[in-house]
Amino acid sequence: MPTLFGASYNWQLPAGFPLPIAGANQQTQEKFELGRKLFYDRRLSLNGTQSCADCHQQRFAFTDGRARAIGSTGQQHSRNAMTLTNAAYNATYTWENTRIRTLEQQALIPMRNEHPIELGLKHHEKEILARLQGDSSYDTMFRAVFRERRPFKTDNVAKALAAFERGLISGHSPYDRLVYGGEMTALSEQAWRGMQLFFSARTGCSACHQGFNFSGDVRHVGKREIAPRLVSNGVTHGKFSVPTLRNVVLTAPYMHDGSIPTLGEVVERYSSARHLDLNAAEKSDLVAFLESLTDKEFVADARFGPP
């Protein structure tokens, strides 16, 4: 059975949001803070030039603004950096690999990946761990969080990073103020029209971007484990995960390879590829609705910024 988190962590969940669930990596405030420190620390890369936060920047809703991510040695990734917005609710991680089912598993990928090199820890994990252990603040935090004789382990680094990323909850957009707060003026008239289009059978947008998180597979409290899946987006070749649309205005460029630079062009491409026959005003309405999913509090929240 999955473990409910929250006994020693103040989630501050937005209205309508379920408590995140995961495995045995209990969420605590101390573990979140350790993960936050690691997330922003460039000493976690072999050459000391890059941190997790370089590819997942808060101002871009924890993406990097690039078409494709670049590792610590300058090698370009084949994929666009995915947003960490509400990553706690994902059933799977990465664009294509449905076997990556937890944030803990995902955190190990950039550390150990060699094709391309991202943080560059493969074959150098002892060196990086010794570097962290040499910092007295890390020594104190690791021992307090994990309470093990030898807490400096790569798996513990991944657990701490996952705890921080699991806490990146966003749910205070104008759309949320309308739906969960009853603020009837939260959306403009144009965004209202766009919302009606988004949820209509005519466009089918909500068939893929489902639920409170506007994404594909979402893990819910009180429900059985959701089987991972990939879907064809009808625009590019192959099958890929369906990312959240929350804060989508901040996460350009779009698609798995960053090949579409603007939301307007994304709507145009889908309208054409799926023969939706949307006119110019309707396309603008859809973009206005997508813009209403922006949570300005999230990208300015000091809890998620550098320690």
Stockholm file with secondary structure:
# STOCKHOLM 1.0

chainA/1-307         MPTLFGASYNWQLPAGFPLPIAGANQQTQEKFELGRKLFYDRRLSLNGTQSCADCHQQRFAFTDGRARAIGSTGQQHSRNAMTLTNAAYNATYTWENTRIRTLEQQALIPMRNEHPIELGLKHHEKEILARLQGDSSYDTMFRAVFRERRPFKTDNVAKALAAFERGLISGHSPYDRLVYGGEMTALSEQAWRGMQLFFSARTGCSACHQGFNFSGDVRHVGKREIAPRLVSNGVTHGKFSVPTLRNVVLTAPYMHDGSIPTLGEVVERYSSARHLDLNAAEKSDLVAFLESLTDKEFVADARFGPP
#=GR chainA/1-307 SS CCEECCTBCCCCCCTTCCCCEESSCCCBHHHHHHHHHHHTCGGGSTTSCCCHHHHSBGGGTSBCSSSSCBCTTSCBCSSCCCCCTTGGGBSSCSSSCTTCCSHHHHHHHHHHCBTTBSSCCTTCHHHHHHHHHTSHHHHHHHHHHHCCSSCCCHHHHHHHHHHHHHTCCCCCSHHHHHHTTCCTTSSCHHHHHHHHHHTSTTTCHHHHSBTTTTBSSBCCTTSCCCCCCCEECSSSSSEECCCCCTTGGGSCSBSTTCCBCSHHHHHHHHHHHTTCCCCHHHHHHHHHHHHTTCCTTGGGCGGGSCC
#=GC SS_cons         CCEECCTBCCCCCCTTCCCCEESSCCCBHHHHHHHHHHHTCGGGSTTSCCCHHHHSBGGGTSBCSSSSCBCTTSCBCSSCCCCCTTGGGBSSCSSSCTTCCSHHHHHHHHHHCBTTBSSCCTTCHHHHHHHHHTSHHHHHHHHHHHCCSSCCCHHHHHHHHHHHHHTCCCCCSHHHHHHTTCCTTSSCHHHHHHHHHHTSTTTCHHHHSBTTTTBSSBCCTTSCCCCCCCEECSSSSSEECCCCCTTGGGSCSBSTTCCBCSHHHHHHHHHHHTTCCCCHHHHHHHHHHHHTTCCTTGGGCGGGSCC
//
